[in-house]
Amino acid sequence: MADPEVRLGAGGPPAEGDVEMQAGDDEVMEVGETNTGEGATAIEDEKPAQRITFVDYLKSPMIELLIGNGASQTLLTAHKALLTKSPFFSTKLSTPDSKHIELLDDDLEAMSCFLEYLYTGEYFPHKLPSGNLESDPTQPKIDDTGSQLLKHAKVYTLAEKLEMP
């Protein structure tokens, strides 16, 4: 099928510099007109994806997360709808009676960073417009011990385990 003719304006000869596009004796369509003929697909028929609001997440059931082992073992809770953004948690919570997950080999600080990201969409330290990272006022300016590097490595490793992008 040849392309339809397109006319800009109310007809008449094209003004100098304008181009009249024509492809034979096919259908003529004015700009702004919609094609409702055979083979036309109506955009109005497409349904947008349902928007999930933050309150929808908060209405979801609470899931217990047992993090770490021994004396450092900690019980956290998080909303199921947020956790299932992770394919790992989505699989673990696929049965209706799933309300408790044990993550005995995972780091509490890394899990805390992951949950912060799920709830806020942010991860500290934030990247500044200059390209530098925001400094953490609770940490010394120079990380002589490498503790911050280790923390971020643990967060990265946890994100891989939880199959997050």
N, C-alpha and C positions, 0 to 999 in steps of 0.2 A: 504494500500500500504506500502511495506517495505521501509526502508530508503535506498537511493542509496549508492553505494560503493564510498568511498573517498580515492584517492591515492595521496600522497605527493611525488613530485619528478618525475623522468622519468621512473618509473616502476622498475622491478627487486625486489629482496627480500628486506624486510625492514631492515634498519640498526639497530644495537643493541640499544634498548631503544625506537625505533619507533614502532608505533602500526598501523597495517593495519586494517582498518575497512571494513567489508564486511557483506552484508545482503542478501545472496543468489545470484540468477542469475539476479538480477535487473540491471537497467541502471547504467553504470559506468560513473562518471564525474570527470574530472581532476580539481584541485584547480585553480580558476581563470576562469573556463569555465562557461557559463551561460546556464541555462536550457531554451530552446526555444520550447520544446515539448508540448504535450497536458497537459493542466492544469497549464502551466507556466503563471505567471503574470509579464508583463514587467514593470519595474520601470520607464522606459522612458515614458510610457503613462501617468504617474501621472503628473499633472500640479501643480507647486508650487503656493502658494497664492501670489496674486499680492502685491508687496511691495508699501507701501504708503510712499512717501518722505515727509520731513518737508515742502517743498515748496508746496506740494499738500494741506497741512493744511492751509498754508498762502493764497492760492488762493480761499479758501472757503469764503462765504459771512460773513460779520460781523454781530453779534447779539448784541443788546443792553441789558444790565442787569441793572435793577434799584434795587439798594441794600439799605436796611434800610428805615426809615421813618422820617418824620419831617425835622428838620434842618440838620440832619446828612445824609439825603438821597443823594446817589451818583449814577451817571450813568457811568457804565463801558461798554467797548466793548470787545468782544472776537470772535475768529473765530469759525464758526459753526462746522466744522469738528473736532475740538478739544473738543468742548463742548459735542458733541454727543458720546464721549467716556463714558460719564455718562449716564446710563439708564434713569435717571430722565430727563436730558436735551434732550435725544434722543426722549422721549415721547412728551415733550413739543414742540419740533421742528419738529414733524412728518409731519406737513402741510407745503406746500411750502411758504405760506405767513407769517409764524412765523418769526418775526424779532426782537421782543421785549418780554422780560420776566421780570416780577416783582417779586422780592424776598424781600418783605417789612419787613419780620420778621428776616432776616439773618444779620449777622455781617459783616461789610466791611473788617475788618482785616482777618477774617476767609476765606471770599471769595477771598481775595487777595492771601492768602496762597494756596488755591485750584487752582487758575489760574496759580500761579507760578509752581505748581506741573504739571499741564497739559502742560504748555509750555516748561518746562525744564526737567521734570522727577525727579526733586529734591524737597525736603522739608527741610526747615531750622528749627531747627539745624540738621546738618548732623551727622550721627553716625561715629565716628572716628575708625580706626583699633583697638585702645585700648579698644573699647566698650563704651567709654565715649561719650558724646555729645559735639559738637563744641560749644564754648561759643559765645554769641551774644555781640559784642562790644558796642552795643547801650543800653544794659541793665546792671544793677549792678550785680556784681559777685553773691551776695546772693539776692534771690527774696523774700524779706520780705513781700511784699504785696500779693504775689500769682498771680500776673498779668500774668506771663508767663504760669503758670499752667492753668489758666482760658482760655488763648488764645488757647492753645493746646486742651483743652476740647471742645471749640467752633469749632475748626477745625475738630475734631473727630466727633462731632455731625452733622456738615454740611456734612461731607463725608458719614455718614450713610444716611442722607436725600437724598443725590445725588446718593445713591446706588453704591458708589465706593468701591473697594476691600480694 
